[in-house]
């Protein structure tokens, strides 16, 4: 059967967009008091309640220009807004930031720099902006020094924010939690993408993601030069060992999926060379080679002979990634991208003499 060529990391990577240097958000007439966000998870004018034909995901509580940037990056602005509200609500727990309220004058305004403490690949800058915009409801100006997918060095400024000091410090940790987490995933993915550069193979993620953050974490993988596997159980079929046992065999499992969901892409996991030909005969679109060594993988590539795409899983390390790619597979599946990547150290520094 003919198989489509896998998308290269460059094709999946978020494309740069022309943006104004300074973004100003928030309502000028918003009260300075630090209140807990609306429990609904939506800002004023949020469009997430609309479910009719006129529903527009850009019509949410975020600044329209910011919502547009998120949409262009392949993210749902309404979902990002909801995550932003959830993060802030979790931190405030129905109250206020007691330390900040006690130590910072109500009307104080400051400028702060979000700065990389170590080298890496950044992801989630606009998401951090969305989080800050939830609490910075009065004065809020952003100067952008980097874009998602950029390689950054230790000490490099990523984002400069001017806002009410109380607001900025209240939103600091929630913004940094997401920014550091996503940048850590992008940084780890970039290492794999670099190891595979020029081979024709791409590193791919799995569904081993943080509940509720899958879209953001898979976005971070794209920022790092990787490609995405299915986003949900309904996107494509992946027949694994337990499905085979429950259905009474791989052929039976494949036939049932094909009958129930005709036209849906079907990937089948195999862990032995002798399983490959029967799976190809059934018409699998992609084979997942589970725990094959590089030598066995090369044999599998020869057996398949271009009749399906091939993905390696298990036993993969940065040191042997090039060996698996040289064997001829299309993808290397690395669940650790999203379940084990350390955060990239990013901090917020208020400029001296401000904030009082």
N, C-alpha and C positions, 0 to 999 in steps of 0.2 A: 504494500500500500504506500501511497505517497504521503510524506510527512512534511509539515511546515518547518521552516528553519527557525531555530530558537532566536528570540530577540537578543541582541547584544546588550551588555550593560549600558553602553552609551545610549541606546535607543530607549531604555527604561528609565535612565536617570532624569530627574526633574530638569526641565529646560529653564535657563535663566530668562527672567522677564524684566522689562524696563519698568522701574518703579521710581516714584518721587523719593528724594533723599529724606524728607521729613514727613512723617505721618502724624496728624493731630487727631485724637479721638476723644470721646467723652462729651458730656453735655456741660455747656458753660454754666448753666444755672443749677447744677447738681449741688446738693447740700454738702458742706465739708465734713459733717459728722460721719464717723466710720460705722456704718450699719452692716449687718449681715446681708449677703445677697439674697435676692428673691428665691424662695424655696422651690419655685417652679423650675429653676435652672435656666431661665430665659431673661434676657434683658428687655428693656422697653422696645416695642416694635418687633419683637422676635416673630419670625414667620413659621416656626416649627410646628405650631398648632394647625397650620393649614394642611389639609390632605386632599384638596380638590385639584382640578385641572390647572388652576391659577397659582398653585404653590410654587414659590421660587426659593431655592435654598440660599440665594444671596440676600433674601429679605429676612435677615435675622438681626439680633441686637448688636453684632459687631460692626465696626466701621465698614462701609461699603467697599472701600478700596482694599482693606485688609481681607474682607470676605472674598473679593475677586481673586486676590493672590492665592488664597488657600484653595479655591476652586481650580485655578490654573495649575496648581501643584497636584491635583488629583484627590484633594481632601474635601469632605463635606463641611462647609462652614458651620452649619447647625450642630453637627456632631462635635466639632472643635469647641464651639461655644458651650455646649452642654458639659464637656469634659472640663473646661475652664471653670465653670460655675461649681461643678462637683469638687474640684480640687480646692477651691477657696472655701467652700462650705465645710469641707472636711477639716480644714485648718482652723476655721473660726468656731465650728461646733455651736453655732447659734449665738456666740458672744462676739467679743472684739479682741484684737491683739493687745492684751493688757500691758505688755512691756512697752510697745510703741506708743500707745495712748498716754501712758504715764510719763514718758521721757521726751516726747516730741511735741512741740507746740502745734496747735490745730491748723494754723495757716502756713506753717513752714513749707517751703518748696526747695527741692534739691535736684541735682543732676547726678546720675549714677551710670557707671560703665559696666556692662556685662563683658567679662574678659576671660579668655581661655587661659587656664592655669597650666595646660600641657598641650602638646601638639596632637592634632587629630583631624577628623572630618566632622564638620558641624551639620546638625539637622535639628529642625524644630524651632528656628528663630521666629517665624511668624506665629507659631503656636504659643510660644512664650509671650509674644506681643498680645495675643488674644487673652491670655490669662491676666496679664497686667491691666488690660483694658477693662476687665470686669471690676477691678477695685479702684482703678485710677479714673474716677468718674467726673473729675473736675478738670484740672490742668493735666494734659498728657501729650507729650511730644516725643517722637522716636526718631533717632538718626541711625541709619543702617550702614554698617561698615563691612558686612559679609553677607553672603547668601547661602542657603542650604546646599550642601554638596561641596562647598569650598574646603580645601585643606587649610588648616590654620596652625599657627605656631604659638608656643607658650608666650603669654603676655600680649597677645593680639586682641584688640577691642573688637567685639562682635556687634554690639548694640549700645547706644547711648540713650538713656531715658531721662526726661525732665518731668517731674510730677510732684504732687503733694508728698512730702516725706513719709507721712503716716501710711498713705496708700501704697507707695512703692515698697516700703519695708514689709507691709502686710502681704503683698503679692510675691515678694522675692522668692521664698522657698518653693512655693507651688510652681512658679515659672522655671526655677532652676531644676527642680525635680524632673520635669518633663524634658527640658532642654538638655540636661546632662544625660538622661536615659537615652534619648533619641540620638544624641551625638555619639554616645558610646556604641550604639548599634551600627551607626554609619561608619564609625572608625574601624570597628572589627570587620565589617563588610568590605571596606576599602582594602584591608590587608589581603583578604581572599581574592578580590578583584585584581589586585596588583599581581598576586601569585599566578593568576590565570591569564594575564594579559598576553595577547597574541596567540593563544591556543585554540580559540574557537569555542571553548567551553565557558559557561557562566555559573557563578555561585547563586544558589536559590534558597529562599527561606522555606519555612514550614508553618504549620498552625500552632507551633509551640510558642504562643504569644501571651502577654499579660491580658487577662480578661478585661474587656472594655477598651483596650488600647491597640487592638490588632491593626486597624487602619493606619494609626500613627506609626507603629513599629514597622509595618511593611513599607510605609513611606520612607522611613529612615534607611531601610535596606536599599531602596532605590537611590537615595541620596549617596550611599556608599558605593554605588556601581553594581549592585546585585540586581537580580530579577525576582519577581514574585511568583510563588506557586499559588494554588487556589486560595481564595479569601475565605471560602466557607464550604461546608459539606455539600451545598447544592450547586456549586460551580462546575464540578467535575467529579467523576467517580474514581476512587482509588481503592482497588481490591487488594486487601492485605490478608495475612495468614488467618486471622479470626473469621473474616468473611468466607474464606475458602472452606474452613472447617464447618462453619454453620450451614453453608450451602451444599456441602457434599462434594466439593471439588472446584478447581479453578474454572473449568469449562462451564459448569453449572452456574457459578457465581457470575461469570461474564455474560452468559446468555440471559440471565434474569435482569441484569442491569440494562443490557441492550434492548430487551423487550419492554421494560418499564419506562426507560428514558432514551428512546431512539435519538441518535444524533449527538448525544452528550459525549464529550471526550472521556475515554476510559484509560486509566493507568493501572497497571498490574504489578504487584510486588513479586519478585522471584528471588529465591536464595540458592538455586542450583542451576547449572547450565542446562540440564535435561528438561527443565520447565519452560525454557524459552520458546522452542518451536511450537508446542501446543498453544501457548498464549498468542503467538503471532498468527497461527492458523485461525484463532478466534477473531482476530482483527484488532488487537490492542493498539492504541495510539502511542502509548509510551510505556516503557518497562522501567521499573525501579529495581536496580540491582542492589540487593540488600547484603551488606557485609562481604562483597566480592573484593579480593585483593586486586592489585593492578594487573597481574598476569591473567587472572580469570576474567577481568573486565575486558581486556583486549580480545580474549576468545569470544566473549559475548558480542562484542562489536562486530567481529567477523561473522558470527552466526546470524545476527540480525541483518547485516548487509544493507542498511539504510531503509529497512521496512518499517521502522518505528523509531521514535526518539528514545534516548537512553539517559537515565539519571542514576548516579551513584549515591549510595547512602550507607553510612556506617564506616568505621575505620578511617575516616577522613581527617587529615591534619593539614596545617599550612605547609609542613615539610613535604608531604606526599601529594599535595593538590595537583602539581604539575604532572606527576606520573599518571594520575587518573585522567587528566585532560589529554595527555599524550596517547592514552589508550583509545580515545575517540568518543567519549561520552559527550552529551550535549550539556548536561547539568550536573553540578555537585550540590546535593541537598545538605544544608548545614543548619540544623535546628538551634545550635548554640548561638547563632547570630542574634536571635531574639530572646532565648531563655538564659543565656549565661554571659552576655557581654558586660564588662564593667562600665560604669558611667564615665563619661569624659568630664574631668574636673573643670568646671566653669564657675566663676564667682561674680558677685556684684560688689563694686567698690564705689562708695559715695565720694565725690570730690571734696577735697579739704575745704573747710570753711563754709560748707553748705549744709542745709538740713535743719538749721536752728531757727 
